[in-house]
Amino acid sequence: MSDNWIRIIPTTPTWAPQIPNAETATAYVRSLFTGPTASADDVTHSIHAGVAFIDSGVNTSSVTCSACGKVTDVAWVFDIIDERAEDLSQLDAAMPCCGASANLNDLNYDWPMAFARFEIEVMNGTRDGYELDVTELDHVGSLLGHSVRQVLQHI
């Protein structure tokens, strides 16, 4: 059986909230998946020791270079992640298509992927409007004290 995750992360990979803020934001997200037409197997948060790769599972297959517009196989990104597995805090890399410097966290993936020290995870969430909308993401960001984005993962 496969699982779907909504992973809500700060826009800055190295940023992490204070524990009370993380708990309040997680409780808010949990409330979005509670009710007669909403549910989730689990809603939790994690603060990683270092920057972690937040992938989309089987969804992502390509990345578009922001400098030249060429589409590149996402395997290139995975190779860099493997090379830097001990420390993902340095995310700049030369694009294979044109050599332009790019930040892996800011590339245009066909399904968003990112890097983060903190995340709120919703496992198998169901409700009207599966992912969080802009207003909900803004509210999570205000509770945490930092802007957020989401990555949808299917594994």
RACOR-V518100 format. One record per pair of residues at least 24 apart in sequence whose C-alpha atoms are under 10 Angstrom apart, sorted by the first residue. I is the first residue (numbers start at 1). J is the second residue. D is the distance in whole Angstrom. If there is no record, write none. Layout:
i=I j=J d=D
i=I j=J d=D
//
This chain:
i=1 j=155 d=9
i=2 j=124 d=9
i=2 j=154 d=7
i=2 j=155 d=5
i=3 j=41 d=10
i=3 j=57 d=10
i=3 j=123 d=7
i=3 j=124 d=6
i=3 j=125 d=10
i=3 j=153 d=8
i=3 j=154 d=6
i=3 j=155 d=5
i=4 j=56 d=9
i=4 j=57 d=9
i=4 j=122 d=8
i=4 j=123 d=6
i=4 j=124 d=5
i=4 j=125 d=7
i=4 j=126 d=10
i=4 j=152 d=7
i=4 j=153 d=6
i=4 j=154 d=5
i=4 j=155 d=7
i=5 j=40 d=10
i=5 j=41 d=10
i=5 j=42 d=10
i=5 j=43 d=10
i=5 j=56 d=9
i=5 j=57 d=9
i=5 j=120 d=10
i=5 j=121 d=7
i=5 j=122 d=5
i=5 j=123 d=5
i=5 j=124 d=6
i=5 j=125 d=7
i=5 j=131 d=9
i=5 j=150 d=10
i=5 j=151 d=8
i=5 j=152 d=6
i=5 j=153 d=5
i=5 j=154 d=6
i=5 j=155 d=8
i=6 j=43 d=9
i=6 j=56 d=9
i=6 j=119 d=10
i=6 j=120 d=8
i=6 j=121 d=6
i=6 j=122 d=5
i=6 j=123 d=7
i=6 j=124 d=8
i=6 j=125 d=8
i=6 j=130 d=9
i=6 j=131 d=7
i=6 j=132 d=8
i=6 j=150 d=7
i=6 j=151 d=6
i=6 j=152 d=5
i=6 j=153 d=6
i=6 j=154 d=9
i=7 j=43 d=10
i=7 j=44 d=10
i=7 j=45 d=9
i=7 j=54 d=8
i=7 j=55 d=9
i=7 j=56 d=9
i=7 j=113 d=10
i=7 j=114 d=10
i=7 j=118 d=10
i=7 j=119 d=6
i=7 j=120 d=6
i=7 j=121 d=5
i=7 j=122 d=6
i=7 j=123 d=9
i=7 j=131 d=10
i=7 j=149 d=8
i=7 j=150 d=5
i=7 j=151 d=5
i=7 j=152 d=6
i=7 j=153 d=7
i=8 j=45 d=9
i=8 j=54 d=10
i=8 j=116 d=10
i=8 j=118 d=8
i=8 j=119 d=5
i=8 j=120 d=5
i=8 j=121 d=6
i=8 j=122 d=8
i=8 j=131 d=10
i=8 j=132 d=9
i=8 j=137 d=8
i=8 j=140 d=9
i=8 j=141 d=10
i=8 j=148 d=7
i=8 j=149 d=6
i=8 j=150 d=4
i=8 j=151 d=6
i=8 j=152 d=9
i=9 j=45 d=10
i=9 j=54 d=9
i=9 j=114 d=8
i=9 j=115 d=8
i=9 j=116 d=6
i=9 j=117 d=8
i=9 j=118 d=6
i=9 j=119 d=5
i=9 j=120 d=7
i=9 j=121 d=9
i=9 j=137 d=10
i=9 j=140 d=10
i=9 j=141 d=9
i=9 j=146 d=10
i=9 j=147 d=8
i=9 j=148 d=5
i=9 j=149 d=6
i=9 j=150 d=6
i=9 j=151 d=8
i=10 j=114 d=10
i=10 j=115 d=9
i=10 j=116 d=7
i=10 j=117 d=8
i=10 j=118 d=7
i=10 j=119 d=7
i=10 j=120 d=10
i=10 j=140 d=10
i=10 j=141 d=8
i=10 j=144 d=9
i=10 j=145 d=10
i=10 j=146 d=6
i=10 j=147 d=6
i=10 j=148 d=4
i=10 j=149 d=6
i=10 j=150 d=9
i=11 j=105 d=9
i=11 j=106 d=9
i=11 j=114 d=9
i=11 j=115 d=9
i=11 j=116 d=8
i=11 j=141 d=10
i=11 j=146 d=8
i=11 j=147 d=6
i=11 j=148 d=5
i=11 j=149 d=6
i=11 j=150 d=9
i=12 j=105 d=9
i=12 j=114 d=10
i=12 j=115 d=8
i=12 j=116 d=7
i=12 j=117 d=9
i=12 j=118 d=10
i=12 j=146 d=8
i=12 j=147 d=8
i=12 j=148 d=8
i=12 j=149 d=10
i=13 j=50 d=9
i=13 j=51 d=6
i=13 j=52 d=8
i=13 j=53 d=9
i=13 j=88 d=9
i=13 j=89 d=8
i=13 j=90 d=10
i=13 j=91 d=9
i=13 j=105 d=8
i=13 j=114 d=8
i=13 j=115 d=5
i=13 j=116 d=4
i=13 j=117 d=6
i=13 j=118 d=8
i=14 j=48 d=10
i=14 j=49 d=10
i=14 j=50 d=8
i=14 j=51 d=6
i=14 j=52 d=9
i=14 j=88 d=10
i=14 j=89 d=7
i=14 j=115 d=8
i=14 j=116 d=6
i=14 j=117 d=6
i=14 j=118 d=8
i=15 j=47 d=10
i=15 j=50 d=10
i=15 j=51 d=9
i=15 j=116 d=7
i=15 j=117 d=6
i=15 j=118 d=7
i=15 j=146 d=8
i=16 j=46 d=10
i=16 j=47 d=7
i=16 j=48 d=9
i=16 j=51 d=10
i=16 j=116 d=8
i=16 j=117 d=6
i=16 j=118 d=5
i=16 j=119 d=9
i=16 j=144 d=9
i=16 j=145 d=10
i=16 j=146 d=9
i=17 j=47 d=9
i=17 j=117 d=10
i=17 j=118 d=8
i=17 j=119 d=10
i=17 j=143 d=9
i=17 j=144 d=6
i=17 j=145 d=7
i=17 j=146 d=8
i=18 j=47 d=10
i=18 j=144 d=8
i=18 j=145 d=9
i=19 j=45 d=10
i=19 j=46 d=10
i=19 j=47 d=9
i=19 j=144 d=9
i=20 j=143 d=10
i=20 j=144 d=9
i=21 j=140 d=10
i=21 j=141 d=10
i=21 j=142 d=9
i=21 j=143 d=6
i=21 j=144 d=5
i=21 j=145 d=8
i=22 j=46 d=9
i=22 j=47 d=9
i=22 j=118 d=9
i=22 j=119 d=9
i=22 j=120 d=8
i=22 j=140 d=9
i=22 j=143 d=8
i=22 j=144 d=6
i=22 j=145 d=10
i=23 j=120 d=10
i=23 j=143 d=9
i=23 j=144 d=9
i=24 j=140 d=9
i=24 j=143 d=7
i=24 j=144 d=8
i=25 j=120 d=8
i=25 j=139 d=8
i=25 j=140 d=6
i=25 j=141 d=8
i=25 j=142 d=9
i=25 j=143 d=5
i=25 j=144 d=6
i=25 j=145 d=10
i=26 j=119 d=9
i=26 j=120 d=6
i=26 j=121 d=9
i=26 j=122 d=9
i=26 j=140 d=8
i=26 j=143 d=9
i=26 j=144 d=9
i=27 j=120 d=10
i=27 j=140 d=10
i=28 j=136 d=9
i=28 j=139 d=9
i=28 j=140 d=7
i=28 j=143 d=9
i=29 j=120 d=8
i=29 j=121 d=9
i=29 j=122 d=8
i=29 j=132 d=9
i=29 j=136 d=8
i=29 j=137 d=9
i=29 j=139 d=10
i=29 j=140 d=8
i=30 j=120 d=10
i=30 j=121 d=10
i=30 j=122 d=8
i=30 j=125 d=9
i=32 j=125 d=9
i=32 j=126 d=10
i=32 j=127 d=8
i=32 j=132 d=9
i=32 j=136 d=9
i=33 j=122 d=9
i=33 j=124 d=10
i=33 j=125 d=6
i=33 j=126 d=7
i=33 j=127 d=7
i=33 j=128 d=10
i=33 j=130 d=9
i=34 j=125 d=9
i=34 j=126 d=9
i=34 j=127 d=9
i=35 j=127 d=9
i=36 j=127 d=9
i=37 j=126 d=8
i=37 j=127 d=6
i=37 j=128 d=8
i=38 j=125 d=7
i=38 j=126 d=5
i=38 j=127 d=4
i=38 j=128 d=7
i=38 j=129 d=10
i=38 j=130 d=9
i=39 j=122 d=10
i=39 j=123 d=10
i=39 j=124 d=8
i=39 j=125 d=6
i=39 j=126 d=5
i=39 j=127 d=7
i=40 j=122 d=7
i=40 j=123 d=6
i=40 j=124 d=5
i=40 j=125 d=4
i=40 j=126 d=6
i=40 j=127 d=9
i=41 j=122 d=8
i=41 j=123 d=5
i=41 j=124 d=6
i=41 j=125 d=7
i=41 j=126 d=9
i=42 j=121 d=8
i=42 j=122 d=6
i=42 j=123 d=5
i=42 j=124 d=8
i=42 j=125 d=8
i=43 j=120 d=7
i=43 j=121 d=6
i=43 j=122 d=5
i=43 j=123 d=6
i=43 j=124 d=9
i=43 j=125 d=9
i=44 j=119 d=8
i=44 j=120 d=6
i=44 j=121 d=5
i=44 j=122 d=7
i=44 j=123 d=9
i=45 j=118 d=7
i=45 j=119 d=6
i=45 j=120 d=4
i=45 j=121 d=6
i=45 j=122 d=9
i=46 j=117 d=8
i=46 j=118 d=6
i=46 j=119 d=5
i=46 j=120 d=7
i=46 j=121 d=8
i=47 j=116 d=9
i=47 j=117 d=6
i=47 j=118 d=4
i=47 j=119 d=7
i=47 j=120 d=9
i=48 j=116 d=8
i=48 j=117 d=5
i=48 j=118 d=6
i=48 j=119 d=8
i=49 j=117 d=7
i=49 j=118 d=9
i=50 j=86 d=9
i=50 j=87 d=7
i=50 j=88 d=7
i=50 j=89 d=7
i=50 j=115 d=10
i=50 j=116 d=8
i=50 j=117 d=6
i=50 j=118 d=9
i=51 j=85 d=10
i=51 j=86 d=10
i=51 j=87 d=7
i=51 j=88 d=5
i=51 j=89 d=6
i=51 j=90 d=9
i=51 j=91 d=10
i=51 j=114 d=10
i=51 j=115 d=6
i=51 j=116 d=5
i=51 j=117 d=5
i=51 j=118 d=8
i=52 j=81 d=10
i=52 j=85 d=9
i=52 j=87 d=9
i=52 j=88 d=7
i=52 j=89 d=9
i=52 j=114 d=9
i=52 j=115 d=5
i=52 j=116 d=5
i=52 j=117 d=6
i=52 j=118 d=8
i=52 j=119 d=10
i=53 j=78 d=10
i=53 j=81 d=8
i=53 j=85 d=9
i=53 j=88 d=8
i=53 j=105 d=9
i=53 j=113 d=8
i=53 j=114 d=6
i=53 j=115 d=5
i=53 j=116 d=7
i=53 j=117 d=9
i=54 j=105 d=10
i=54 j=112 d=9
i=54 j=113 d=6
i=54 j=114 d=5
i=54 j=115 d=5
i=54 j=116 d=7
i=54 j=117 d=10
i=54 j=118 d=10
i=54 j=119 d=9
i=54 j=150 d=10
i=54 j=151 d=7
i=54 j=152 d=9
i=54 j=153 d=9
i=55 j=111 d=9
i=55 j=112 d=8
i=55 j=113 d=5
i=55 j=114 d=7
i=55 j=115 d=8
i=55 j=151 d=7
i=55 j=152 d=8
i=55 j=153 d=7
i=55 j=154 d=9
i=56 j=109 d=10
i=56 j=110 d=10
i=56 j=111 d=7
i=56 j=112 d=7
i=56 j=113 d=6
i=56 j=114 d=9
i=56 j=151 d=6
i=56 j=152 d=6
i=56 j=153 d=4
i=56 j=154 d=6
i=56 j=155 d=8
i=57 j=111 d=9
i=57 j=113 d=9
i=57 j=151 d=10
i=57 j=152 d=8
i=57 j=153 d=5
i=57 j=154 d=5
i=57 j=155 d=5
i=58 j=111 d=9
i=58 j=153 d=8
i=58 j=154 d=6
i=58 j=155 d=6
i=59 j=109 d=10
i=59 j=110 d=8
i=59 j=111 d=6
i=59 j=112 d=9
i=59 j=113 d=10
i=59 j=152 d=8
i=59 j=153 d=7
i=59 j=154 d=7
i=59 j=155 d=9
i=60 j=109 d=7
i=60 j=110 d=6
i=60 j=111 d=5
i=60 j=112 d=7
i=60 j=113 d=8
i=60 j=153 d=9
i=60 j=154 d=10
i=61 j=109 d=8
i=61 j=110 d=7
i=61 j=111 d=8
i=62 j=108 d=9
i=62 j=109 d=6
i=62 j=110 d=6
i=62 j=111 d=8
i=63 j=104 d=10
i=63 j=107 d=7
i=63 j=108 d=6
i=63 j=109 d=4
i=63 j=110 d=6
i=63 j=111 d=9
i=63 j=112 d=9
i=63 j=113 d=10
i=64 j=95 d=10
i=64 j=97 d=10
i=64 j=107 d=7
i=64 j=108 d=5
i=64 j=109 d=6
i=64 j=110 d=8
i=65 j=95 d=7
i=65 j=96 d=9
i=65 j=97 d=8
i=65 j=98 d=8
i=65 j=99 d=10
i=65 j=100 d=9
i=65 j=101 d=10
i=65 j=102 d=8
i=65 j=107 d=7
i=65 j=108 d=7
i=65 j=109 d=9
i=66 j=95 d=9
i=66 j=100 d=9
i=66 j=101 d=10
i=66 j=102 d=8
i=66 j=106 d=9
i=66 j=107 d=7
i=66 j=108 d=7
i=67 j=95 d=9
i=67 j=97 d=9
i=67 j=98 d=8
i=67 j=99 d=9
i=67 j=100 d=6
i=67 j=101 d=9
i=67 j=102 d=8
i=68 j=95 d=10
i=68 j=97 d=8
i=68 j=98 d=7
i=68 j=99 d=10
i=68 j=100 d=8
i=69 j=97 d=9
i=69 j=98 d=10
i=69 j=108 d=10
i=70 j=95 d=10
i=70 j=96 d=10
i=70 j=97 d=7
i=70 j=98 d=9
i=71 j=97 d=8
i=71 j=108 d=9
i=71 j=109 d=9
i=71 j=110 d=10
i=72 j=96 d=8
i=72 j=97 d=7
i=72 j=109 d=10
i=73 j=109 d=10
i=74 j=109 d=8
i=74 j=110 d=9
i=77 j=104 d=8
i=77 j=107 d=10
i=80 j=104 d=9
i=88 j=115 d=8
i=88 j=116 d=9
i=89 j=115 d=9
i=89 j=116 d=9
i=89 j=117 d=10
i=91 j=115 d=9
i=111 j=151 d=8
i=111 j=152 d=8
i=111 j=153 d=9
i=112 j=149 d=10
i=112 j=150 d=8
i=112 j=151 d=6
i=112 j=152 d=7
i=112 j=153 d=9
i=113 j=150 d=9
i=113 j=151 d=6
i=113 j=152 d=8
i=113 j=153 d=9
i=114 j=149 d=9
i=114 j=150 d=9
i=114 j=151 d=7
i=119 j=148 d=9
i=119 j=149 d=10
i=119 j=150 d=9
i=120 j=150 d=9
i=121 j=150 d=10
i=121 j=151 d=10
i=121 j=152 d=10
i=122 j=152 d=10
i=123 j=153 d=9
i=124 j=154 d=10
//
